[in-house]
Amino acid sequence: MASRVWDLVAIVAVLVVAGIWLAGLAPQALAARFQTDECFHAYMSEWIASRGSLPRTIPELYSGFAYYYPPLYHILGAMGHRLFGVDGFKVVNIVVSGGLIAVLFFMSRRLGVPAAGRWAACLCVANVWLSMHAVRMYVEQLTTLLGVTAILLILLVRRSPKTGNAILLGVVVGLALLAKHSSLVIVALVAVLAGFYAVRRESAVARAYGLVAAIGLAIASPMFVRNLIYYGSPIYPALARDLDPLLYQLNKTKFTPAPLTFYKQMANHIGPAIGACVLAAIGISAVRRRWGLEVGLLGFCAALVAAAPLQPLLDPRHMLPVIVSLAALATLIIAEATISRPRITRAIDVVMIVIAVVFMVVMTNFRTYLDQSRETDVVDAAVREFVPEGETVLSLYTYATFYYTRRPATWPIPWGQKEHPVEMLLASDCDSVIAGFRAHRLRYALVSTAFQGETFDGANYPLPFLKCMTQLVDQRRVSVLWHSNTAAIVRIEE
């Protein structure tokens, strides 16, 4: 009786903590000023909400940008936009975060260790990286929800390989694929498990995992077929035929962190609480000599972290589903080991709640670091004033320039655009700079006046380009329409 009372008190306490956490994050999200990729996601949600369909190309971006992006996040954003305008889009990740807490609670009960759900929820509340992405309008929060749900359902199917459980997991895997192509890792994991249990002659489990993979791929197949027909690859931009080798290499060099840097960032994002739980779970498994599927999945997640630097352009934010999966799996292992020791369970409940509460007390406004600077308002106003409607402007800040000015914007990127306007940024003589603008029918550019490097690195205005622009202004082949201490809007004259 006492244990039941304690469990009820602990559940209520954790739910209250999680509710306060979400309530504290919601105003941050609602006050957001979109920056970089957030502008793209917001516009796509707005576009889909107004038309009720998916675009093939986006002419306003990147000289005609291919819409190959897995659409689930944008569809959810469009639903929010239809219901509540842009605020509806802004709170999608808050709702998703609440869904994650609910999944942790529900699935831990289905797996017979309800304390694990409480502890994992507290670890989520106390994780800076997860909290930040609750108010950041990127897809990572959604992929985290679906990825963690899939991991927990994999355990459920292993324990109870019923058709209903397999179908549920298959649907989750399919939705994960519609959120991010990297979810193919989950399909590969399920396929490996199907083969493993087939070898062990556990045919019911093997069939269930095989069914999961089939359902997941079937749900995502319209997206894969669409991408194959429109863009030449089912998992575009991977295997893209229109890949620009130079731009791809420049982007890999600039945006792929060095392994040591990546591991340091991952350690910081995992944090001491989740890290301690993972180490405790491994230690408990070693002492008990129990190496079940939970430990295997924990090792799988660790292997993904270890191998991550091998993947070009991988950012630590892409590993958020792995981080939360580590928390969920570690707490499951610990809770299962302490299920017959209520005093230890209660002590861990208290520690976890204290950790979550302390984090909320010191929690900062994450949008302070994420918001578009107010200093760009004057630049955006100038673009609207001096660039005619329908004219495309060359801008390193492509998404933000378009979103806030509604003037088409472009920049050279490795894939997804009809043409790569890169010649003027690689040139070292003025005639070639002018020729590059004219070859791509560009008459306007938003140029940073600050030194950004001797050579073009994929995301800068190199010194030779800036020098040529100065000379071209002197020659009256380029006109300065507006300038500040940091930026200028120029027009290429006929």
C-alpha positions as CSV (number, residue, x, y, z in Angstrom):
1,M,0.0,0.0,0.0
2,A,2.8,2.4,0.9
3,S,4.5,1.7,-2.3
4,R,1.4,2.5,-4.3
5,V,0.9,5.7,-2.5
6,W,4.5,6.7,-3.1
7,D,4.2,5.8,-6.8
8,L,1.1,8.0,-7.1
9,V,2.8,10.9,-5.3
10,A,5.9,10.5,-7.5
11,I,3.9,10.4,-10.7
12,V,2.0,13.5,-9.8
13,A,5.2,15.3,-8.7
14,V,6.9,14.5,-12.0
15,L,3.9,15.4,-14.1
16,V,3.7,18.8,-12.3
17,V,7.4,19.4,-12.9
18,A,7.0,18.5,-16.6
19,G,3.9,20.7,-16.9
20,I,5.8,23.7,-15.3
21,W,8.7,23.0,-17.7
22,L,6.4,23.1,-20.8
23,A,4.6,26.1,-19.4
24,G,7.9,27.9,-19.0
25,L,9.1,27.0,-22.5
26,A,5.8,28.0,-24.3
27,P,6.2,31.8,-23.9
28,Q,9.8,31.5,-25.3
29,A,8.5,29.7,-28.3
30,L,5.7,32.1,-28.9
31,A,8.0,35.1,-28.8
32,A,10.5,33.6,-31.2
33,R,12.0,35.6,-34.1
34,F,12.9,33.0,-36.7
35,Q,16.5,32.6,-37.7
36,T,18.2,30.6,-40.6
37,D,16.5,27.2,-41.1
38,E,13.5,28.2,-38.9
39,C,12.5,30.6,-41.6
40,F,12.5,27.8,-44.1
41,H,10.3,25.5,-41.9
42,A,8.0,28.4,-41.1
43,Y,7.5,29.3,-44.8
44,M,7.0,25.7,-45.8
45,S,4.3,25.3,-43.1
46,E,2.7,28.5,-44.3
47,W,2.9,27.4,-47.9
48,I,1.4,23.9,-47.3
49,A,-1.3,25.4,-45.0
50,S,-2.5,27.8,-47.7
51,R,-2.4,25.3,-50.6
52,G,-3.1,22.0,-49.0
53,S,-0.4,20.2,-51.0
54,L,3.4,19.8,-51.2
55,P,5.5,21.9,-53.6
56,R,7.8,20.3,-56.2
57,T,10.1,23.3,-56.3
58,I,10.3,26.5,-54.3
59,P,11.1,29.2,-56.9
60,E,11.6,31.9,-54.3
61,L,14.6,30.1,-52.8
62,Y,18.0,29.1,-54.2
63,S,17.0,29.9,-57.8
64,G,14.4,27.2,-57.7
65,F,14.8,24.9,-54.7
66,A,13.8,21.2,-54.9
67,Y,11.3,20.3,-52.1
68,Y,12.8,16.9,-51.2
69,Y,12.5,17.5,-47.5
70,P,10.6,14.8,-45.5
71,P,7.3,16.6,-45.0
72,L,5.9,15.4,-41.6
73,Y,7.2,18.4,-39.6
74,H,6.0,20.8,-42.2
75,I,2.6,19.1,-42.3
76,L,2.2,19.3,-38.5
77,G,3.4,23.0,-38.8
78,A,0.8,23.6,-41.5
79,M,-1.9,22.1,-39.2
80,G,-0.8,24.5,-36.4
81,H,-0.7,27.4,-38.9
82,R,-4.2,26.7,-40.1
83,L,-5.6,26.6,-36.6
84,F,-3.7,29.4,-34.9
85,G,-1.6,31.2,-37.5
86,V,2.1,31.4,-37.1
87,D,1.8,30.9,-33.3
88,G,0.4,27.5,-34.1
89,F,3.6,26.6,-35.9
90,K,5.7,28.0,-33.1
91,V,4.2,25.7,-30.5
92,V,4.4,22.4,-32.5
93,N,7.6,21.4,-30.7
94,I,6.2,22.3,-27.3
95,V,3.3,19.9,-28.1
96,V,5.8,17.3,-29.4
97,S,7.8,17.7,-26.1
98,G,4.7,17.0,-24.1
99,G,4.1,13.9,-26.3
100,L,7.6,12.7,-25.5
101,I,6.9,12.9,-21.8
102,A,3.6,11.0,-22.3
103,V,5.4,8.3,-24.3
104,L,8.0,7.8,-21.6
105,F,5.3,7.4,-19.0
106,F,3.1,5.1,-21.0
107,M,5.8,2.9,-22.5
108,S,7.5,2.4,-19.1
109,R,4.3,1.0,-17.7
110,R,3.8,-1.3,-20.8
111,L,7.3,-2.6,-20.1
112,G,6.5,-3.2,-16.5
113,V,8.9,-0.6,-14.9
114,P,6.8,2.5,-14.4
115,A,9.6,4.2,-12.3
116,A,11.7,4.4,-15.5
117,G,9.2,6.7,-17.1
118,R,9.4,9.1,-14.2
119,W,13.1,9.2,-14.2
120,A,13.5,9.5,-18.0
121,A,11.0,12.4,-17.9
122,C,13.0,14.2,-15.3
123,L,16.2,13.7,-17.3
124,C,14.4,15.2,-20.3
125,V,13.3,18.2,-18.3
126,A,16.9,18.7,-17.0
127,N,18.6,18.3,-20.4
128,V,19.6,21.7,-21.8
129,W,19.8,20.4,-25.4
130,L,16.3,19.0,-25.4
131,S,14.9,22.1,-23.7
132,M,16.5,24.3,-26.3
133,H,15.0,22.3,-29.2
134,A,11.6,22.5,-27.6
135,V,11.7,26.2,-28.5
136,R,13.8,25.9,-31.7
137,M,11.7,25.4,-34.8
138,Y,13.7,22.5,-36.2
139,V,12.7,18.9,-36.9
140,E,14.9,17.3,-34.2
141,Q,12.3,17.4,-31.5
142,L,9.9,15.4,-33.7
143,T,12.5,12.9,-34.7
144,T,13.4,12.5,-31.0
145,L,9.8,11.7,-30.1
146,L,9.5,9.2,-33.0
147,G,12.9,7.7,-32.5
148,V,12.5,7.1,-28.7
149,T,9.0,5.7,-29.3
150,A,10.5,3.3,-31.8
151,I,13.2,2.2,-29.4
152,L,10.8,1.5,-26.6
153,L,8.4,-0.3,-29.0
154,I,11.2,-2.5,-30.2
155,L,11.6,-3.7,-26.6
156,L,7.8,-4.2,-26.4
157,V,7.7,-6.3,-29.5
158,R,10.6,-8.4,-28.2
159,R,8.6,-9.2,-25.1
160,S,5.3,-9.5,-26.8
161,P,5.6,-10.1,-30.5
162,K,1.9,-9.6,-31.2
163,T,0.7,-8.4,-34.6
164,G,-0.8,-5.3,-33.0
165,N,2.5,-4.3,-31.4
166,A,4.3,-4.9,-34.6
167,I,1.8,-2.7,-36.6
168,L,2.1,0.1,-34.0
169,L,5.9,0.0,-34.3
170,G,5.7,-0.1,-38.1
171,V,3.6,3.0,-38.1
172,V,6.0,4.8,-35.9
173,V,8.9,3.8,-38.0
174,G,7.1,5.0,-41.1
175,L,6.3,8.4,-39.5
176,A,10.0,8.6,-38.5
177,L,11.0,8.2,-42.1
178,L,8.6,10.9,-43.1
179,A,10.3,13.2,-40.5
180,K,13.9,12.5,-41.4
181,H,15.8,10.3,-43.8
182,S,18.3,9.4,-41.1
183,S,15.5,7.2,-39.6
184,L,16.5,4.6,-42.1
185,V,18.9,3.6,-39.3
186,I,15.8,2.4,-37.4
187,V,14.7,0.3,-40.4
188,A,18.2,-1.2,-40.6
189,L,18.1,-1.9,-36.8
190,V,14.8,-3.7,-37.1
191,A,15.9,-5.7,-40.1
192,V,19.0,-6.8,-38.2
193,L,16.9,-7.9,-35.2
194,A,14.6,-9.8,-37.5
195,G,17.6,-11.7,-38.9
196,F,19.1,-12.2,-35.4
197,Y,16.0,-13.7,-34.0
198,A,15.5,-15.8,-37.1
199,V,18.9,-17.4,-36.5
200,R,18.0,-18.0,-32.9
201,R,14.8,-19.7,-34.2
202,E,12.5,-17.3,-32.4
203,S,10.3,-17.1,-35.4
204,A,7.4,-15.1,-33.9
205,V,9.8,-12.3,-32.9
206,A,11.6,-12.4,-36.3
207,R,8.3,-12.2,-38.2
208,A,7.2,-9.3,-36.0
209,Y,10.3,-7.3,-36.7
210,G,10.1,-8.2,-40.4
211,L,6.5,-6.9,-40.5
212,V,7.7,-3.7,-38.8
213,A,10.3,-3.0,-41.5
214,A,7.7,-3.7,-44.2
215,I,5.1,-1.4,-42.8
216,G,7.5,1.4,-42.1
217,L,8.9,1.3,-45.7
218,A,5.4,1.0,-47.1
219,I,4.2,4.1,-45.3
220,A,7.2,6.1,-46.5
221,S,7.2,4.7,-50.0
222,P,5.1,7.5,-51.6
223,M,7.8,10.0,-50.4
224,F,10.6,7.8,-51.7
225,V,8.9,7.3,-55.1
226,R,8.1,11.0,-55.4
227,N,11.8,11.9,-54.7
228,L,12.9,9.3,-57.2
229,I,10.6,10.6,-60.0
230,Y,11.2,14.3,-59.3
231,Y,14.8,14.4,-58.2
232,G,16.4,11.2,-59.3
233,S,17.0,9.6,-55.9
234,P,14.6,8.1,-53.4
235,I,16.7,9.4,-50.5
236,Y,17.7,12.7,-52.2
237,P,20.0,14.5,-51.6
238,A,21.9,11.3,-51.0
239,L,22.8,9.8,-54.4
240,A,21.9,13.1,-56.0
241,R,22.7,13.4,-59.7
242,D,22.8,17.2,-59.5
243,L,25.4,17.3,-56.8
244,D,28.0,20.0,-57.3
245,P,31.3,18.4,-56.2
246,L,33.1,21.7,-55.4
247,L,30.3,23.1,-53.3
248,Y,29.8,19.8,-51.5
249,Q,33.5,19.6,-50.6
250,L,33.4,23.2,-49.4
251,N,30.3,22.5,-47.2
252,K,31.9,19.3,-45.8
253,T,35.0,21.2,-44.8
254,K,33.2,24.1,-43.2
255,F,30.3,22.3,-41.5
256,T,31.6,18.9,-40.5
257,P,33.1,19.1,-37.0
258,A,36.4,17.4,-36.2
259,P,35.9,14.2,-34.3
260,L,37.3,15.5,-31.0
261,T,35.2,18.7,-31.3
262,F,32.1,16.5,-32.0
263,Y,32.7,14.2,-29.0
264,K,33.2,17.2,-26.7
265,Q,30.0,18.7,-27.9
266,M,28.2,15.4,-27.5
267,A,29.4,15.0,-23.9
268,N,28.1,18.5,-23.2
269,H,24.8,17.8,-24.8
270,I,24.3,14.5,-23.1
271,G,25.1,16.1,-19.8
272,P,26.2,14.7,-16.4
273,A,22.8,13.3,-15.4
274,I,22.2,11.2,-18.5
275,G,25.8,10.3,-18.6
276,A,25.8,9.0,-15.0
277,C,22.7,7.0,-15.6
278,V,24.2,5.3,-18.7
279,L,27.3,4.4,-16.7
280,A,25.2,3.1,-13.9
281,A,23.1,1.0,-16.2
282,I,26.2,-0.5,-17.8
283,G,27.7,-1.2,-14.3
284,I,24.4,-2.8,-13.1
285,S,24.2,-5.0,-16.2
286,A,27.8,-6.1,-15.6
287,V,27.3,-6.9,-12.0
288,R,24.0,-8.8,-12.7
289,R,25.5,-10.4,-15.8
290,R,22.3,-9.6,-17.7
291,W,22.9,-8.5,-21.2
292,G,19.4,-8.3,-22.7
293,L,18.1,-6.3,-25.6
294,E,18.0,-3.1,-23.5
295,V,21.8,-3.3,-23.1
296,G,22.1,-4.2,-26.8
297,L,20.2,-1.1,-27.8
298,L,22.2,1.0,-25.3
299,G,25.3,-0.2,-27.1
300,F,23.8,0.5,-30.5
301,C,23.1,4.1,-29.4
302,A,26.7,4.4,-28.1
303,A,28.0,3.0,-31.4
304,L,26.0,5.6,-33.3
305,V,27.7,8.4,-31.3
306,A,31.1,6.8,-31.8
307,A,30.6,6.5,-35.6
308,A,28.9,9.9,-36.1
309,P,32.0,11.9,-37.2
310,L,32.3,9.5,-40.2
311,Q,29.1,11.1,-41.6
312,P,29.8,14.4,-43.4
313,L,27.8,17.5,-42.3
314,L,26.5,15.7,-39.2
315,D,25.8,18.2,-36.4
316,P,25.4,17.2,-32.8
317,R,21.7,18.3,-32.9
318,H,21.1,15.4,-35.3
319,M,22.0,13.1,-32.4
320,L,19.2,14.3,-30.0
321,P,17.1,11.2,-30.6
322,V,20.1,9.1,-29.6
323,I,20.7,11.2,-26.4
324,V,17.1,10.8,-25.2
325,S,17.1,7.1,-26.2
326,L,20.2,6.7,-24.0
327,A,18.3,8.2,-21.1
328,A,15.2,6.0,-21.7
329,L,17.2,2.8,-22.0
330,A,19.5,3.5,-19.0
331,T,16.5,4.3,-16.7
332,L,14.8,1.1,-17.8
333,I,17.8,-1.0,-16.9
334,I,18.2,0.8,-13.5
335,A,14.5,0.6,-12.7
336,E,14.3,-3.1,-13.5
337,A,17.3,-3.8,-11.2
338,T,15.7,-1.8,-8.3
339,I,12.1,-2.9,-8.8
340,S,12.2,-5.1,-5.7
341,R,14.0,-2.5,-3.6
342,P,11.4,0.3,-3.0
343,R,13.8,2.3,-0.8
344,I,16.3,2.7,-3.6
345,T,13.5,3.5,-6.1
346,R,12.2,6.3,-3.8
347,A,15.6,7.7,-3.3
348,I,16.2,7.8,-7.1
349,D,12.7,9.4,-7.5
350,V,13.8,12.2,-5.1
351,V,17.1,12.7,-6.8
352,M,15.6,12.9,-10.2
353,I,12.9,15.3,-9.2
354,V,15.5,17.5,-7.5
355,I,17.7,17.5,-10.6
356,A,14.7,18.6,-12.7
357,V,13.5,21.3,-10.3
358,V,17.0,22.7,-10.0
359,F,17.4,22.9,-13.8
360,M,14.0,24.7,-14.1
361,V,15.0,27.2,-11.4
362,V,18.2,28.2,-13.4
363,M,16.7,27.6,-16.8
364,T,17.5,30.5,-19.2
365,N,15.6,32.0,-22.1
366,F,17.0,29.9,-24.9
367,R,15.6,32.2,-27.6
368,T,18.2,34.8,-26.5
369,Y,20.7,32.6,-28.3
370,L,18.4,31.5,-31.2
371,D,16.5,34.6,-32.2
372,Q,17.2,36.7,-35.3
373,S,18.9,39.8,-34.2
374,R,16.8,43.0,-34.2
375,E,19.7,44.7,-35.9
376,T,18.7,42.9,-39.1
377,D,15.4,44.7,-39.2
378,V,16.9,47.8,-40.9
379,V,18.6,45.6,-43.5
380,D,15.4,43.7,-44.2
381,A,13.5,47.0,-44.6
382,A,16.2,48.2,-47.0
383,V,15.8,45.1,-49.1
384,R,12.1,45.6,-49.3
385,E,12.6,49.2,-50.3
386,F,15.4,48.9,-52.9
387,V,14.8,45.4,-54.4
388,P,11.7,45.3,-56.6
389,E,9.2,42.6,-56.0
390,G,10.0,39.5,-58.1
391,E,13.7,40.3,-58.4
392,T,16.1,37.8,-56.9
393,V,18.8,38.9,-54.5
394,L,22.0,37.1,-53.8
395,S,22.2,36.7,-50.0
396,L,24.2,34.5,-47.8
397,Y,21.3,34.6,-45.3
398,T,19.0,33.2,-48.0
399,Y,16.1,31.8,-45.8
400,A,15.9,34.9,-43.5
401,T,16.3,37.4,-46.3
402,F,13.4,35.8,-48.2
403,Y,11.2,35.2,-45.1
404,Y,11.4,38.7,-43.8
405,T,11.4,40.6,-47.1
406,R,9.5,38.2,-49.4
407,R,12.0,38.9,-52.1
408,P,13.4,35.8,-53.8
409,A,16.8,35.0,-52.5
410,T,19.6,32.7,-53.6
411,W,23.0,31.4,-52.8
412,P,25.1,28.5,-54.2
413,I,24.5,25.2,-52.4
414,P,25.6,21.7,-53.3
415,W,22.2,20.3,-54.3
416,G,18.5,21.0,-54.8
417,Q,18.8,24.1,-57.0
418,K,18.5,24.4,-60.8
419,E,21.7,26.3,-61.1
420,H,24.6,27.2,-58.7
421,P,25.3,30.9,-58.7
422,V,28.9,30.5,-57.6
423,E,31.1,31.9,-60.4
424,M,31.1,35.5,-59.0
425,L,32.3,34.2,-55.6
426,L,35.1,32.2,-57.0
427,A,36.3,34.9,-59.4
428,S,39.3,37.2,-58.8
429,D,38.7,39.7,-61.6
430,C,35.9,42.2,-62.0
431,D,34.8,41.1,-65.4
432,S,34.3,37.5,-64.2
433,V,32.3,38.8,-61.2
434,I,29.9,40.7,-63.5
435,A,29.7,37.8,-65.9
436,G,28.7,35.5,-63.1
437,F,25.9,37.8,-62.1
438,R,24.6,38.1,-65.6
439,A,24.9,34.4,-66.3
440,H,22.4,33.7,-63.5
441,R,20.3,36.8,-64.3
442,L,21.0,38.3,-60.9
443,R,20.9,42.1,-60.6
444,Y,20.8,42.5,-56.8
445,A,23.0,41.4,-54.0
446,L,23.0,41.8,-50.2
447,V,26.7,42.0,-49.4
448,S,28.5,42.0,-46.1
449,T,31.1,44.6,-45.9
450,A,33.1,42.8,-43.2
451,F,36.2,40.7,-44.1
452,Q,35.1,37.0,-44.1
453,G,38.1,35.2,-45.5
454,E,40.6,35.2,-48.3
455,T,38.8,32.5,-50.3
456,F,35.3,31.3,-50.8
457,D,34.4,28.6,-48.2
458,G,30.7,28.0,-49.2
459,A,29.3,30.4,-46.7
460,N,31.1,33.7,-46.9
461,Y,31.8,36.8,-49.1
462,P,35.5,36.3,-49.9
463,L,38.0,39.2,-50.1
464,P,38.5,39.1,-53.9
465,F,34.8,39.4,-54.4
466,L,34.5,42.4,-52.0
467,K,37.5,44.1,-53.7
468,C,35.9,43.6,-57.1
469,M,32.6,45.0,-55.9
470,T,34.4,48.1,-54.7
471,Q,36.2,48.5,-58.0
472,L,32.9,47.9,-59.9
473,V,31.2,50.7,-57.9
474,D,34.0,53.0,-58.8
475,Q,33.6,52.0,-62.5
476,R,29.8,52.6,-62.1
477,R,29.1,49.1,-63.3
478,V,27.6,48.4,-59.9
479,S,25.4,50.8,-57.9
480,V,25.2,51.0,-54.1
481,L,21.5,51.4,-53.3
482,W,21.9,51.3,-49.5
483,H,24.6,50.6,-47.0
484,S,25.3,50.5,-43.3
485,N,28.4,49.8,-41.3
486,T,28.0,46.0,-41.9
487,A,26.1,45.5,-45.1
488,A,25.2,46.9,-48.5
489,I,22.6,46.4,-51.2
490,V,24.0,46.7,-54.7
491,R,22.5,46.6,-58.2
492,I,24.4,45.2,-61.2
493,E,23.9,47.7,-64.0
494,E,23.1,46.7,-67.5
